[in-house]
Amino acid sequence: MPITSKFLHADFVESSRKLRAVLISVSLGIGVCVLAIFSYVSFYISYDIAYASEQREAERFDCIIREQIDQLLSSGKSVEEAKNWLQQHYASGSKLTPRLVIFEGQQRTIRLILADKQSLTENIDEVFTGLIVPSISEDSPVFFTQDDTSYFVYTGQTEQFPSVLYIHPAIALQEATTYIQRRLSIAAFIVFWLLVWFAITIATTLSQSITDKNEKLIYLARYDQITHMLNKHAFMAKLQHLTEQESNNNQIAGYLVIIELNQLKEISDHFGHDKGDKILTALSARLGELLDGSEVYGRYSDHSFVVWLPHKSRQNTQVFVQQLSLKFGLEIDIDNQTFELHSTIGAAHYPNDANNTTDLLKKADFARKQADKLRLTIQFYQQDADLDDSRKVKYSSQLKHALDNKEFILYYQPKVTIPDGITVGVEALARWQHPQDGLLSPFYFIELIEQSDMIHTFSRFALASAIKQASIWLEQDMAICIAVNLSPYNLLDNELVSFITEQLTLYKLPANLLEIELTESATMVNLSTTMRVFKQLRAIGVRLSIDDFGTGMSSLAYLQKIDADYIKIDRSFIRDICSKPEDEKMLRGLIGLCHDLNKEVVAEGIETIEQANKLADMGCVLVQGFYYGKPMPAEQISKLVKS
C-alpha cells in the first residue's frame, strides 16, 4: 500500500475508533441521565401515592377514633379510663400501625400511643419519645423524617378536643417507594441497555460506512479515474518499494519508460475532453495487452504513460517499445470518428543511469524530450546531452548577474582581402568570462539570451562596446569597420536606431565604420520590419550585411528588396569547393549573382590557402576564417593591423 494510502487508512481507522467511543460514551451518559430521571420520578410518584394513601387512612381513622372518644367521654368515663380503654382496644390484634394521638382541649390533653400487640412488644413508647413534630397548619398533613424513619402527620378535631394530632410511621410511603422503584429500575435497566445496543449498532453502521468511504478514497488516491491505472504518485511509491526491496538482494535492474501521446492534447482541445478520455482508455487497454504481469505501469501525466520493465535488457526494451509504438499508431474508432496518434518515448536504466527513483524518472523524461526534439520514436538516456541541458539551465540563471558584473567581453575575428591578406574589418563575437568555467563561446549562452528578456540589454551592450573599441582604433589611426550581430528580436526595438545614433555621436565614430549583421533566416522573420529598420540604419550611414546566406529559404526577389551592402556566404558552401566540382559551380554562380545585384561578397569559414585561392579566382575579394585568424582580443587585432 502506498504511503499516502497508509496514512488515509490510519486516519480513518482512528476516526472510526473515536466515533465509536464518543457514541458509546454519549449513550452511557444518556443512560445515566435516564436512571437519574427514573429515580427522581419514582420518588415523587411514590410520595404522591403514599401521601394520598396515608391521608385517606388518617381521615378514616380520625372518624373512628373521634366517635370512640366522644362516646367514651359521653358515657361518663374519665379521660384516663377512655385512654386505657383505647389502648387496650387497639392492642387486641387489630394490626394497627403504631400511632401517636394527641388530643388537646381547653382543660385537658390526652396523649395516646396506639398499636397492636406485635407493635407493643417493640417498645412503642421509645419510638415516639423525643419525637420532634414539625409545625403544621390545620388540616395540612405532611411527611417528616427523624432517625431514618418517615412519619406522617395529620390534624383533626372532635367536639371535646378542638385539636387532634395524629402521627404514625409512613408505612405506605416505604411500600410505595419500594414497589415503584423496583419496577422503574427494571424499566431503566432495559432502557439503558437498549441505548447501549443502539449506540453500538449506530457506531458499527457508521464505522462500516466510513470504512467503505475509506476504501473509496484510498482507490481515488492511488488510481487514475479515467484509465484505472496507477497514478503518478502511487506508481512512484510502488516503484520505490520494489527497488528498495530488491536492492537488498542486489537483483534490481530495469528500464523506466515514459510514453508521450503527441496529438492527444490537440484532439481533446478540438473534439472535447470526452473524446480524449476515451482515447486514453483505449490506449491504456492496448498497453495492458503487451505486458506479462511483471511490469508496473501507470498514468504519468495528462498525455503520457509510464512503465517499469524489470530485468529487461536494452535490446528487449527496444523491441517492447517498437511493438508499443506500432500498437499505439493503429487507428482508434471513437464515436464513429477515426483517430491516429503517434508516441514519443524516453527510457532510462536503473541503476546505470540513476540509483534512485526520483532521478530515474527525471532522466527518462529528459530522454523523452530529447526524442521529441530529434523527432525520434524512442531515445535512451544519454548523459552527455543531459549535462549540456543541465549546463544551459545553470547558465540561464546566471545571465543577469554576468551582465551586471561585466563578465561578457568582445572578441574580434579579422575580415581580410584576398589575395593580399590585408585586414579591413572585424566581426565582434561575444565571450563569457565565467568565474568557474572559464571563457565560454556564444554556443553556450547566445540562444539562452535570445530566449530571455535580456536580449535588448545584451545587444545594446555589444553595440556600445564595439562602437567604443572602433573609436579607440580610430584614435590610433586604424579605421577598422566592426560588424555586430543582432537578433531578429532587436528589430522590434523601436529605440534601436536612436540608441545606435547616440553611441556613434558619443564616441565620435563615423557611421560607416559600424556594420550591422543579421542572418538570412532572421531577416525573413518579418520582412516588412527588416526593410523598415534597414532603411532607417541606411539613413544614418551604417553598413548592412546578410549573414549565413544560402542556409535560408530566400529568393532572388528577397535579395532585391533587402538593401544590404554585404552578402556573407555560409561556410557550408565553402567547405568542399576544392574537392567537389558541383559545390564549386554552385558557389561561382552565387558569387556572380551577388555581383550582378551590386552586393559585395564575404566568404566565411576559410581554413586553407587552397580555398582562398579558389575564391580569389571566382572574384571574391573579402574572406573570413580561421586561416586568417580566430576570434581574438582587441589588443591582438591592433598588433595584427599594425604588422
SELUMDO-709125 format. One record per residue (C-alpha): residue number from 1; x, y, z. Coordinates in Angstrom, 1 decimal. Layout:
N
REC   i     xx     yy     zz
REC NUM      X      Y      Z
...
END
This chain:
643
REC   i     xx     yy     zz
REC   1    0.0    0.0    0.0
REC   2    1.4    3.4   -0.9
REC   3    2.4    5.8    1.9
REC   4   -0.5    8.1    1.2
REC   5   -2.9    5.2    1.3
REC   6   -1.5    4.1    4.6
REC   7   -1.9    7.5    6.1
REC   8   -5.5    7.6    4.8
REC   9   -6.3    4.2    6.2
REC  10   -4.8    5.0    9.6
REC  11   -6.6    8.3    9.8
REC  12  -10.0    6.7    9.1
REC  13   -9.4    3.8   11.5
REC  14   -8.5    6.3   14.2
REC  15  -11.6    8.4   13.3
REC  16  -13.8    5.3   13.4
REC  17  -12.5    4.3   16.9
REC  18  -13.0    7.8   18.2
REC  19  -16.6    7.9   16.8
REC  20  -17.5    4.6   18.4
REC  21  -16.0    5.8   21.7
REC  22  -18.0    9.0   21.5
REC  23  -21.3    7.3   20.6
REC  24  -20.9    4.8   23.4
REC  25  -19.9    7.5   25.9
REC  26  -22.9    9.6   24.9
REC  27  -25.2    6.6   25.2
REC  28  -23.8    5.8   28.7
REC  29  -24.4    9.4   29.6
REC  30  -27.9    9.3   28.4
REC  31  -28.5    6.0   30.2
REC  32  -27.2    7.6   33.5
REC  33  -29.5   10.5   32.9
REC  34  -32.4    8.2   32.3
REC  35  -31.7    6.4   35.6
REC  36  -31.5    9.7   37.4
REC  37  -34.8   10.8   35.9
REC  38  -36.4    7.5   36.7
REC  39  -35.2    7.7   40.3
REC  40  -36.5   11.2   40.6
REC  41  -39.8   10.4   39.1
REC  42  -40.2    7.2   41.1
REC  43  -39.6    9.1   44.4
REC  44  -42.3   11.7   43.6
REC  45  -44.7    9.2   42.3
REC  46  -44.2    7.1   45.5
REC  47  -44.6   10.2   47.6
REC  48  -47.8   11.2   45.9
REC  49  -49.2    7.7   46.1
REC  50  -48.2    7.3   49.8
REC  51  -49.4   10.8   50.6
REC  52  -52.8   10.0   49.2
REC  53  -52.9    6.6   50.9
REC  54  -51.8    7.9   54.2
REC  55  -54.2   10.8   54.1
REC  56  -57.2    8.5   53.3
REC  57  -56.1    6.2   56.2
REC  58  -55.7    9.1   58.5
REC  59  -59.1   10.6   57.7
REC  60  -60.7    7.2   58.2
REC  61  -59.0    6.6   61.5
REC  62  -59.8   10.1   62.5
REC  63  -63.5    9.5   62.1
REC  64  -63.3    6.2   64.0
REC  65  -61.2    7.5   66.9
REC  66  -63.3   10.7   67.2
REC  67  -66.5    8.8   67.6
REC  68  -65.0    6.4   70.1
REC  69  -63.6    9.2   72.3
REC  70  -66.9   11.1   72.2
REC  71  -68.8    8.0   73.1
REC  72  -66.5    7.1   76.0
REC  73  -66.5   10.6   77.4
REC  74  -70.2   11.0   77.0
REC  75  -70.8    7.8   78.9
REC  76  -69.3    9.3   81.9
REC  77  -65.8    7.7   81.7
REC  78  -62.9    9.8   82.7
REC  79  -60.1   10.8   80.4
REC  80  -57.8    8.2   82.0
REC  81  -60.4    5.5   81.6
REC  82  -61.0    6.5   78.0
REC  83  -57.3    6.4   77.3
REC  84  -56.9    2.9   78.9
REC  85  -59.8    1.6   77.1
REC  86  -58.5    2.8   73.7
REC  87  -55.0    1.4   74.3
REC  88  -56.4   -1.9   75.4
REC  89  -58.9   -1.9   72.5
REC  90  -56.2   -1.3   69.8
REC  91  -53.8   -3.7   71.3
REC  92  -56.1   -6.6   70.9
REC  93  -54.8   -7.7   67.5
REC  94  -56.1   -5.1   65.1
REC  95  -52.7   -5.0   63.3
REC  96  -52.8   -1.2   63.7
REC  97  -49.9    0.8   62.6
REC  98  -48.2    2.4   65.6
REC  99  -49.7    5.8   66.2
REC 100  -49.3    8.7   68.5
REC 101  -52.5   10.6   69.0
REC 102  -52.6   13.8   70.9
REC 103  -56.0   15.3   72.0
REC 104  -55.8   18.9   73.1
REC 105  -58.7   20.8   74.8
REC 106  -59.1   23.8   76.9
REC 107  -59.0   21.8   80.1
REC 108  -57.1   18.6   79.3
REC 109  -54.8   16.8   76.9
REC 110  -54.7   13.1   76.1
REC 111  -51.6   11.5   74.7
REC 112  -52.2    8.0   73.3
REC 113  -49.8    5.5   71.8
REC 114  -52.0    3.1   69.8
REC 115  -50.7   -0.1   68.3
REC 116  -51.4   -3.8   68.1
REC 117  -49.8   -6.4   70.4
REC 118  -47.0   -7.0   68.0
REC 119  -46.1   -3.4   67.8
REC 120  -46.3   -3.0   71.6
REC 121  -43.7   -5.7   72.0
REC 122  -41.3   -3.4   70.2
REC 123  -41.4   -0.8   72.9
REC 124  -43.6    1.7   71.2
REC 125  -43.0    4.3   73.9
REC 126  -39.4    4.7   72.9
REC 127  -40.4    5.1   69.2
REC 128  -42.3    8.3   70.0
REC 129  -40.1    9.6   72.8
REC 130  -38.3   12.7   71.9
REC 131  -40.2   13.0   68.6
REC 132  -39.9   16.5   67.2
REC 133  -43.1   17.2   65.4
REC 134  -42.9   19.9   62.7
REC 135  -45.2   22.9   62.9
REC 136  -48.1   22.4   60.5
REC 137  -51.1   24.3   59.6
REC 138  -54.6   23.0   60.3
REC 139  -55.8   20.2   58.1
REC 140  -52.4   20.1   56.3
REC 141  -50.9   16.6   56.5
REC 142  -47.1   16.3   56.0
REC 143  -44.3   13.8   56.0
REC 144  -41.2   14.2   58.0
REC 145  -38.2   12.1   58.8
REC 146  -36.4   11.5   62.1
REC 147  -33.9    8.9   62.9
REC 148  -34.1    7.4   59.4
REC 149  -37.9    6.8   59.9
REC 150  -40.5    8.6   57.9
REC 151  -43.6    9.8   59.8
REC 152  -47.0   11.0   58.6
REC 153  -48.7   13.9   60.5
REC 154  -52.3   14.7   60.3
REC 155  -54.5   17.1   62.2
REC 156  -58.2   16.9   63.0
REC 157  -60.7   17.8   65.8
REC 158  -63.6   16.5   67.9
REC 159  -66.3   18.1   69.9
REC 160  -64.4   17.7   73.1
REC 161  -61.0   18.4   71.7
REC 162  -60.6   21.3   69.2
REC 163  -57.1   20.0   68.2
REC 164  -56.3   16.4   67.4
REC 165  -52.8   15.4   66.1
REC 166  -52.1   12.0   64.6
REC 167  -48.5   10.8   64.0
REC 168  -47.6    7.4   62.7
REC 169  -44.8    5.8   60.7
REC 170  -45.3    6.3   56.9
REC 171  -45.5    2.6   56.0
REC 172  -47.4    3.3   52.8
REC 173  -44.6    5.6   51.6
REC 174  -42.0    2.9   52.1
REC 175  -44.1    0.3   50.5
REC 176  -45.0    2.5   47.5
REC 177  -41.4    3.6   47.1
REC 178  -40.1    0.1   47.1
REC 179  -42.8   -1.1   44.7
REC 180  -42.4    1.7   42.2
REC 181  -38.6    1.9   42.3
REC 182  -38.3   -1.9   41.7
REC 183  -40.4   -1.7   38.6
REC 184  -38.9    1.6   37.4
REC 185  -35.4    0.2   37.9
REC 186  -36.2   -2.7   35.7
REC 187  -37.5   -0.3   33.1
REC 188  -34.5    1.9   33.4
REC 189  -32.2   -1.1   33.2
REC 190  -33.9   -2.2   29.9
REC 191  -33.8    1.3   28.5
REC 192  -30.1    1.7   29.5
REC 193  -29.1   -1.4   27.6
REC 194  -31.3   -0.5   24.7
REC 195  -29.4    2.7   24.5
REC 196  -26.1    0.9   24.6
REC 197  -27.3   -1.5   21.9
REC 198  -28.4    1.4   19.8
REC 199  -25.1    3.2   20.2
REC 200  -23.1    0.1   19.3
REC 201  -25.4   -0.5   16.3
REC 202  -25.1    3.1   15.1
REC 203  -21.3    3.1   15.7
REC 204  -20.9   -0.2   13.8
REC 205  -23.1    1.1   10.9
REC 206  -21.2    4.4   10.7
REC 207  -17.9    2.6   11.0
REC 208  -18.8    0.4    8.1
REC 209  -19.8    3.5    6.1
REC 210  -16.5    5.2    7.0
REC 211  -14.6    2.0    6.0
REC 212  -16.4    1.9    2.7
REC 213  -15.6    5.6    2.1
REC 214  -12.0    5.0    3.3
REC 215  -11.6    2.3    0.7
REC 216  -13.0    4.5   -2.0
REC 217  -10.7    7.4   -1.0
REC 218   -7.7    5.0   -1.0
REC 219   -8.7    4.0   -4.5
REC 220   -9.0    7.6   -5.6
REC 221   -5.7    8.4   -4.0
REC 222   -3.9    5.6   -5.9
REC 223   -5.7    5.1   -9.3
REC 224   -6.4    7.3  -12.2
REC 225  -10.2    7.7  -12.7
REC 226  -10.1    7.5  -16.5
REC 227   -7.8    4.6  -17.2
REC 228   -7.9    2.9  -13.8
REC 229   -4.2    2.7  -13.9
REC 230   -1.9    3.7  -11.0
REC 231   -1.5    7.5  -10.9
REC 232    1.9    9.1  -10.8
REC 233    2.3    9.2   -7.1
REC 234    1.1    5.7   -6.5
REC 235    3.3    4.4   -9.3
REC 236    6.4    6.1   -7.9
REC 237    5.6    4.8   -4.4
REC 238    5.3    1.2   -5.7
REC 239    8.4    1.6   -7.8
REC 240   10.4    2.9   -4.8
REC 241    9.1    0.0   -2.7
REC 242   10.2   -2.6   -5.4
REC 243   13.6   -1.1   -5.9
REC 244   14.3   -0.8   -2.1
REC 245   13.0   -4.4   -1.6
REC 246   15.0   -5.9   -4.4
REC 247   18.1   -3.8   -3.9
REC 248   18.7   -5.5   -0.6
REC 249   19.3   -8.7   -2.7
REC 250   21.2   -6.8   -5.4
REC 251   18.8   -8.1   -8.0
REC 252   17.1   -5.0   -9.2
REC 253   17.7   -3.7  -12.7
REC 254   15.5   -2.5  -15.5
REC 255   14.2    0.3  -17.7
REC 256   11.8    3.1  -16.8
REC 257    9.9    4.1  -19.9
REC 258    7.8    7.3  -20.4
REC 259    5.3    7.3  -23.4
REC 260    4.1   10.7  -24.5
REC 261    0.9   10.8  -26.7
REC 262    1.8   13.6  -29.1
REC 263   -1.6   14.5  -30.6
REC 264   -3.8   13.8  -27.6
REC 265   -3.9   17.4  -26.3
REC 266   -4.9   18.8  -29.7
REC 267   -7.6   16.1  -30.1
REC 268   -9.0   16.9  -26.6
REC 269   -9.0   20.7  -27.3
REC 270  -10.7   20.3  -30.7
REC 271  -13.1   17.4  -30.2
REC 272  -13.7   17.7  -26.5
REC 273  -12.1   16.1  -23.4
REC 274  -14.6   13.3  -23.5
REC 275  -13.1   12.1  -26.8
REC 276   -9.6   12.4  -25.3
REC 277  -10.6   10.4  -22.3
REC 278  -12.0    7.6  -24.4
REC 279   -8.7    7.5  -26.5
REC 280   -6.7    7.3  -23.2
REC 281   -8.9    4.4  -22.1
REC 282   -8.4    2.6  -25.4
REC 283   -4.6    3.1  -25.4
REC 284   -4.3    2.0  -21.8
REC 285   -6.0   -1.2  -22.8
REC 286   -3.5   -1.7  -25.7
REC 287   -0.7   -1.1  -23.3
REC 288   -2.0   -3.7  -20.9
REC 289   -2.1   -6.3  -23.8
REC 290    1.7   -6.0  -24.2
REC 291    2.5   -6.6  -20.6
REC 292    3.0  -10.0  -19.0
REC 293    2.3   -9.1  -15.3
REC 294    5.8   -8.5  -14.1
REC 295    5.7   -4.8  -15.1
REC 296    4.4   -1.9  -13.2
REC 297    2.6    0.8  -15.2
REC 298    0.6    3.9  -14.7
REC 299   -0.5    7.3  -15.9
REC 300    2.3    9.8  -15.7
REC 301    0.5   13.0  -16.8
REC 302   -2.5   14.1  -18.8
REC 303   -1.0   12.9  -22.1
REC 304    1.6   10.2  -21.1
REC 305    2.0    6.8  -19.5
REC 306    4.9    5.3  -17.5
REC 307    6.1    1.7  -17.4
REC 308    8.7   -0.1  -15.3
REC 309   10.3   -3.0  -17.1
REC 310   12.2   -5.1  -14.6
REC 311   15.1   -7.2  -15.6
REC 312   14.9   -6.3  -19.3
REC 313   17.9   -5.6  -21.5
REC 314   18.3   -2.6  -23.7
REC 315   17.5   -4.8  -26.7
REC 316   14.4   -6.3  -25.2
REC 317   13.3   -2.8  -24.1
REC 318   13.8   -1.6  -27.7
REC 319   11.6   -4.5  -29.0
REC 320    8.9   -3.7  -26.5
REC 321    8.9    0.0  -27.4
REC 322    8.7   -0.7  -31.1
REC 323    5.8   -3.0  -30.5
REC 324    4.2   -0.4  -28.3
REC 325    4.7    2.3  -30.9
REC 326    3.1    0.2  -33.6
REC 327    0.2   -0.7  -31.4
REC 328   -0.4    2.9  -30.4
REC 329   -0.1    4.0  -34.0
REC 330   -3.1    1.9  -35.1
REC 331   -6.4    3.7  -35.8
REC 332   -8.8    4.3  -32.9
REC 333  -12.5    4.5  -33.6
REC 334  -14.3    6.7  -31.2
REC 335  -18.0    7.6  -31.7
REC 336  -17.8    7.0  -35.5
REC 337  -14.6    9.0  -35.8
REC 338  -11.2    7.6  -36.5
REC 339   -8.1    9.0  -34.8
REC 340   -4.4    8.2  -35.3
REC 341   -1.8    9.0  -32.6
REC 342    2.0    8.8  -32.6
REC 343    4.1    8.5  -29.5
REC 344    7.4    9.7  -28.3
REC 345    9.2    7.5  -25.8
REC 346   12.1    8.1  -23.4
REC 347   13.9    5.3  -21.4
REC 348   16.4    5.3  -18.6
REC 349   18.1    2.4  -16.9
REC 350   18.2    1.6  -13.2
REC 351   20.8    1.7  -11.7
REC 352   23.2    2.6  -14.6
REC 353   21.5    6.0  -15.3
REC 354   20.2    6.7  -11.8
REC 355   20.3    4.9   -8.5
REC 356   17.0    6.3   -7.1
REC 357   13.5    6.5   -8.5
REC 358   13.3   10.3   -8.5
REC 359   16.4   10.8  -10.6
REC 360   15.4    7.8  -12.8
REC 361   12.1    9.5  -13.6
REC 362   13.8   12.8  -14.4
REC 363   16.2   11.1  -16.7
REC 364   13.6    9.1  -18.5
REC 365   11.6   12.3  -19.0
REC 366   14.7   14.1  -20.3
REC 367   15.3   11.2  -22.8
REC 368   11.6   11.7  -23.9
REC 369   12.2   15.4  -24.5
REC 370   15.3   14.6  -26.5
REC 371   13.4   12.1  -28.6
REC 372   10.8   14.8  -29.3
REC 373   13.5   17.4  -30.1
REC 374   15.2   14.9  -32.5
REC 375   11.9   13.7  -34.0
REC 376   12.6   10.1  -32.9
REC 377   10.2    7.4  -31.7
REC 378   12.5    6.4  -28.8
REC 379   15.5    7.9  -27.1
REC 380   17.5    6.2  -24.4
REC 381   19.0    8.4  -21.8
REC 382   22.4   10.0  -22.8
REC 383   24.5   11.5  -20.1
REC 384   26.3   14.0  -22.4
REC 385   23.1   15.5  -23.6
REC 386   21.8   15.8  -20.1
REC 387   25.0   17.5  -19.0
REC 388   24.6   20.0  -21.8
REC 389   21.0   20.6  -20.8
REC 390   21.9   21.0  -17.1
REC 391   24.7   23.4  -18.1
REC 392   22.2   25.5  -20.0
REC 393   19.8   25.6  -17.1
REC 394   22.7   26.8  -14.8
REC 395   23.9   29.4  -17.2
REC 396   20.4   30.7  -17.8
REC 397   20.1   31.6  -14.2
REC 398   23.4   33.4  -14.2
REC 399   23.0   35.7  -17.2
REC 400   21.7   38.8  -15.5
REC 401   24.4   38.6  -12.8
REC 402   27.1   38.1  -15.5
REC 403   25.9   41.2  -17.5
REC 404   25.7   43.3  -14.3
REC 405   29.2   42.3  -13.3
REC 406   30.7   42.8  -16.9
REC 407   31.6   39.2  -17.3
REC 408   30.8   39.4  -21.1
REC 409   33.6   40.7  -23.3
REC 410   34.0   41.1  -27.1
REC 411   36.5   39.2  -29.2
REC 412   37.1   40.1  -32.9
REC 413   37.7   38.0  -35.9
REC 414   39.6   39.6  -38.8
REC 415   37.9   40.2  -42.2
REC 416   40.6   40.4  -44.9
REC 417   41.0   41.0  -48.6
REC 418   42.5   38.3  -50.9
REC 419   44.9   37.5  -52.2
REC 420   46.9   40.2  -50.3
REC 421   45.5   39.4  -46.8
REC 422   45.0   42.9  -45.6
REC 423   42.7   43.3  -42.6
REC 424   40.0   45.8  -43.5
REC 425   37.4   44.9  -40.8
REC 426   36.4   42.7  -37.9
REC 427   33.4   40.8  -36.7
REC 428   32.6   41.3  -33.0
REC 429   31.9   38.0  -31.2
REC 430   30.8   37.8  -27.6
REC 431   32.6   35.7  -25.0
REC 432   31.6   35.0  -21.4
REC 433   34.4   35.1  -18.9
REC 434   32.7   32.7  -16.5
REC 435   34.2   32.8  -12.9
REC 436   34.1   28.9  -12.6
REC 437   34.0   27.5  -16.2
REC 438   36.4   29.9  -17.9
REC 439   36.0   31.6  -21.3
REC 440   32.8   30.4  -22.9
REC 441   31.9   30.7  -26.6
REC 442   28.5   32.0  -27.8
REC 443   27.4   28.4  -28.3
REC 444   26.7   28.2  -24.5
REC 445   24.7   31.4  -24.0
REC 446   23.5   33.3  -27.1
REC 447   20.5   31.1  -27.5
REC 448   19.7   31.5  -23.8
REC 449   19.9   35.2  -24.1
REC 450   17.6   35.3  -27.1
REC 451   15.1   33.3  -25.2
REC 452   15.2   35.6  -22.2
REC 453   14.1   39.2  -21.6
REC 454   17.7   40.3  -21.7
REC 455   18.1   40.3  -25.5
REC 456   17.8   44.1  -25.9
REC 457   20.1   44.9  -22.9
REC 458   22.7   42.4  -24.2
REC 459   22.6   43.7  -27.8
REC 460   23.0   47.3  -26.6
REC 461   26.0   46.2  -24.5
REC 462   27.5   44.6  -27.6
REC 463   26.8   47.7  -29.8
REC 464   28.2   50.2  -27.2
REC 465   31.3   48.1  -26.6
REC 466   32.0   47.7  -30.4
REC 467   31.5   51.4  -31.2
REC 468   33.8   52.3  -28.3
REC 469   36.5   50.0  -29.5
REC 470   36.2   51.2  -33.1
REC 471   36.7   54.8  -31.8
REC 472   39.8   53.7  -29.9
REC 473   41.2   52.2  -33.0
REC 474   40.3   55.3  -35.0
REC 475   42.3   57.4  -32.5
REC 476   45.2   55.1  -33.2
REC 477   44.9   55.8  -36.9
REC 478   43.3   52.5  -37.6
REC 479   40.0   52.8  -39.4
REC 480   38.6   49.4  -38.8
REC 481   34.9   48.6  -39.6
REC 482   33.3   46.5  -36.8
REC 483   30.4   44.1  -37.7
REC 484   27.9   43.4  -34.8
REC 485   25.4   40.6  -35.0
REC 486   21.9   41.4  -34.0
REC 487   18.9   39.1  -33.2
REC 488   15.7   39.4  -35.1
REC 489   14.1   40.4  -31.8
REC 490   16.2   43.5  -31.8
REC 491   14.4   44.7  -34.9
REC 492   11.3   45.0  -32.7
REC 493   13.0   47.5  -30.5
REC 494   11.7   50.9  -31.5
REC 495   14.6   52.6  -29.8
REC 496   17.3   50.6  -31.6
REC 497   18.2   53.1  -34.3
REC 498   18.2   56.1  -31.9
REC 499   20.5   54.2  -29.5
REC 500   23.0   53.4  -32.3
REC 501   22.9   57.1  -33.3
REC 502   23.5   58.2  -29.7
REC 503   26.5   55.9  -29.3
REC 504   28.1   56.9  -32.6
REC 505   27.7   60.6  -31.5
REC 506   29.1   59.8  -28.0
REC 507   32.2   58.2  -29.3
REC 508   32.5   60.4  -32.4
REC 509   32.7   57.4  -34.7
REC 510   31.8   57.7  -38.4
REC 511   28.7   55.6  -39.1
REC 512   30.4   53.7  -42.0
REC 513   32.8   52.1  -39.5
REC 514   29.8   50.2  -38.0
REC 515   28.2   47.2  -39.7
REC 516   25.0   45.5  -38.6
REC 517   24.7   41.8  -39.4
REC 518   21.5   39.8  -39.5
REC 519   21.3   36.2  -40.5
REC 520   19.3   35.4  -43.6
REC 521   16.7   33.5  -41.6
REC 522   16.4   36.4  -39.1
REC 523   15.7   39.0  -41.8
REC 524   12.9   36.8  -43.2
REC 525   11.0   36.5  -39.9
REC 526    9.3   39.7  -40.6
REC 527   10.4   41.1  -44.0
REC 528    8.5   44.4  -43.7
REC 529   10.0   45.1  -40.3
REC 530   13.5   44.2  -41.6
REC 531   13.1   46.6  -44.6
REC 532   11.9   49.4  -42.4
REC 533   14.8   49.1  -39.9
REC 534   17.4   48.7  -42.6
REC 535   16.1   51.8  -44.3
REC 536   16.5   53.7  -41.0
REC 537   20.0   52.4  -40.5
REC 538   20.9   53.2  -44.1
REC 539   19.8   56.7  -43.5
REC 540   22.3   57.3  -40.7
REC 541   25.1   55.7  -42.8
REC 542   25.5   52.3  -41.1
REC 543   26.6   49.4  -43.3
REC 544   24.4   46.4  -43.5
REC 545   25.1   42.7  -44.2
REC 546   23.2   39.4  -44.5
REC 547   24.9   36.6  -42.6
REC 548   24.9   32.9  -43.3
REC 549   23.4   33.5  -46.8
REC 550   22.3   30.3  -48.6
REC 551   21.1   28.5  -45.5
REC 552   17.6   30.0  -45.5
REC 553   14.7   29.9  -48.0
REC 554   15.2   33.3  -49.6
REC 555   14.6   34.0  -53.3
REC 556   16.2   36.4  -55.8
REC 557   13.3   38.8  -55.1
REC 558   14.3   38.8  -51.5
REC 559   17.9   40.0  -52.3
REC 560   16.5   42.8  -54.3
REC 561   14.2   44.0  -51.5
REC 562   16.8   43.9  -48.7
REC 563   19.1   46.9  -49.2
REC 564   22.3   45.3  -47.8
REC 565   25.9   46.2  -48.5
REC 566   27.4   42.7  -48.0
REC 567   26.3   39.1  -48.5
REC 568   28.1   36.7  -46.3
REC 569   28.1   33.3  -47.8
REC 570   27.8   30.5  -45.2
REC 571   30.8   28.2  -44.6
REC 572   28.8   25.2  -45.7
REC 573   29.2   26.4  -49.4
REC 574   33.0   26.8  -48.9
REC 575   34.0   23.6  -47.2
REC 576   34.2   21.3  -50.2
REC 577   34.8   23.6  -53.1
REC 578   38.3   22.1  -53.6
REC 579   37.1   18.5  -53.8
REC 580   33.6   18.7  -55.2
REC 581   33.1   20.4  -58.6
REC 582   29.4   20.8  -58.1
REC 583   30.0   22.8  -55.0
REC 584   32.5   25.0  -56.9
REC 585   30.0   25.6  -59.6
REC 586   27.2   26.5  -57.2
REC 587   29.4   28.9  -55.3
REC 588   30.7   30.5  -58.5
REC 589   27.1   31.1  -59.6
REC 590   26.1   32.5  -56.2
REC 591   29.1   35.0  -56.2
REC 592   28.2   36.1  -59.7
REC 593   24.6   36.6  -58.8
REC 594   25.5   38.8  -55.9
REC 595   27.9   40.9  -58.1
REC 596   25.1   41.3  -60.6
REC 597   22.9   42.7  -57.8
REC 598   25.8   45.1  -56.8
REC 599   26.3   43.3  -53.5
REC 600   29.8   42.7  -52.1
REC 601   30.5   39.1  -51.1
REC 602   32.2   37.9  -47.9
REC 603   33.1   34.2  -47.8
REC 604   33.1   32.7  -44.3
REC 605   34.9   29.7  -42.9
REC 606   38.2   29.9  -44.9
REC 607   40.5   27.3  -43.4
REC 608   43.1   26.6  -46.2
REC 609   45.1   28.6  -48.7
REC 610   43.6   26.4  -51.5
REC 611   40.1   27.6  -50.5
REC 612   41.3   31.2  -50.5
REC 613   42.9   30.9  -54.0
REC 614   39.8   29.2  -55.4
REC 615   37.6   32.1  -54.1
REC 616   40.0   34.7  -55.5
REC 617   39.8   33.0  -58.8
REC 618   36.0   33.3  -58.6
REC 619   36.2   37.0  -58.0
REC 620   35.5   37.0  -54.2
REC 621   37.5   39.8  -52.5
REC 622   36.6   39.6  -48.8
REC 623   37.0   36.5  -46.7
REC 624   36.9   35.5  -43.1
REC 625   38.0   32.3  -41.3
REC 626   40.5   30.5  -39.1
REC 627   43.1   30.5  -41.8
REC 628   43.4   34.3  -41.4
REC 629   42.7   34.4  -37.6
REC 630   40.5   33.1  -34.9
REC 631   38.4   35.5  -32.8
REC 632   40.9   37.4  -30.6
REC 633   41.1   40.3  -28.0
REC 634   41.2   43.8  -29.3
REC 635   44.9   44.2  -28.4
REC 636   45.8   41.4  -30.8
REC 637   43.8   42.9  -33.6
REC 638   45.8   46.1  -33.1
REC 639   49.0   44.3  -33.5
REC 640   47.7   42.4  -36.5
REC 641   46.7   45.5  -38.3
REC 642   49.9   47.4  -37.5
REC 643   52.0   44.5  -38.7
END
